[in-house]
Amino acid sequence: GTSCERDISVLTGVQAAAAADKKRYCVYPVFWSAGDRFYVPDKYGDLERYAKSEYDGGREVVFYKDTLCYVKKNKLKPLCKVDCVLVCTHGGRGENGALQGYFQTLGIPYTSPDVLACAVGMDKDIFKAVCKKLSLPLLPYVTARESEDSGAVVKKASKLGYPLIVKPGSQGSSIGINVCKDEKELEEALDTAYEYDDKAVIEKALDDFREINCACVKIGGEILPSTLEEPVVWRDFLSFEDKYMSGKKGGSDRKVRDFPAQLDEKTGCEIQNMTAKVYAALALKGIVRCDYLIDRASGKVYFNEINTIPGSLAGYLY
């Protein structure tokens, strides 16, 4: 993918390709470069070769109708008929519905939610409006736009009470997110958020909370929420580095989560039921992950956000 989450997308893609049953599937990993070109790599397990935004190995390919084709001397040579695309692109046009629309136009089946669901899930402001319609519990928030007067935004947001957390309107993996404790920090946090999007969501931040994640998938007509996990939080919120860069092997050499999460049955069922409710209401497809916050003082559960293409495809939750 072409978003700032491209490195995580590469990891997810490599994991998925390695996990696929080669007796049942013929796997063609396709790398989407920053230059908007597609490549089939020579060795998909070699992570170092994906380090650059422009891939330095493999052959360029294009999708033509339902076929993946090599580009050779400005001509297309069929490589394989595409039965299905396993989408592993996090953030940006890989998760906001643009890539899904591309495959839909070509008539190629894909594994993620559809164009509308991806677009809604990617936009935090729009998705919160959906959550309100579904009567899901949300933390108090306001939406800010870069074009608005900054003083008016700060005044409006300050009424929520500090601390506040500022998030880019359409971003994931904790990129561009900051917790602020006063107006000065809020202004700085908005400047950071606007580097990624022209819209930001400002929420009331909990002083002491637990984060709980729940994936969901539909199989044979049945919506199946996953076992719950609780990431280990070292700072005010789980940052990009916490999620993906901790330890020499992306955190595998240290404890990064409690799985299953230690919750009472009532709270666990509440979270799983909310996840299934969102999945059904948006007519989602494939694997998604919903993230929740629990206020330690009150025990109240808040819906935080949805990931329509979760890291590692949430395989670790099943």
Sequence and secondary structure as in RCSB ss.txt:
>XXXX:A:sequence
GTSCERDISVLTGVQAAAAADKKRYCVYPVFWSAGDRFYVPDKYGDLERYAKSEYDGGREVVFYKDTLCYVKKNK
LKPLCKVDCVLVCTHGGRGENGALQGYFQTLGIPYTSPDVLACAVGMDKDIFKAVCKKLSLPLLPYVTARESEDS
GAVVKKASKLGYPLIVKPGSQGSSIGINVCKDEKELEEALDTAYEYDDKAVIEKALDDFREINCACVKIGGEILP
STLEEPVVWRDFLSFEDKYMSGKKGGSDRKVRDFPAQLDEKTGCEIQNMTAKVYAALALKGIVRCDYLIDRASGK
VYFNEINTIPGSLAGYLY
>XXXX:A:secstr
  STTHHHHHHHHHHHHHHS TTT      EE TTS EEE S TT GGGGSSSS  SSEEEEEETTEEEEEETTE
EEEEEE S B     SHHHHSSHHHHHHHHHT  BSS  HHHHHHHH HHHHHHHHHHTT     EEEEETTS H
HHHHHHHHTT SSEEEEETT  TTTT EEESSHHHHHHHHHHHTTT SEEEEEE  SSEEEEEEEEEEETTEEEE
   BEE   SSS  HIIIIISTTTTTTTS  EESS    HHHHHHHHHHHHHHHHHTT  S EEEEEEEETTT  
EEEEEEESS GGGGGGG 
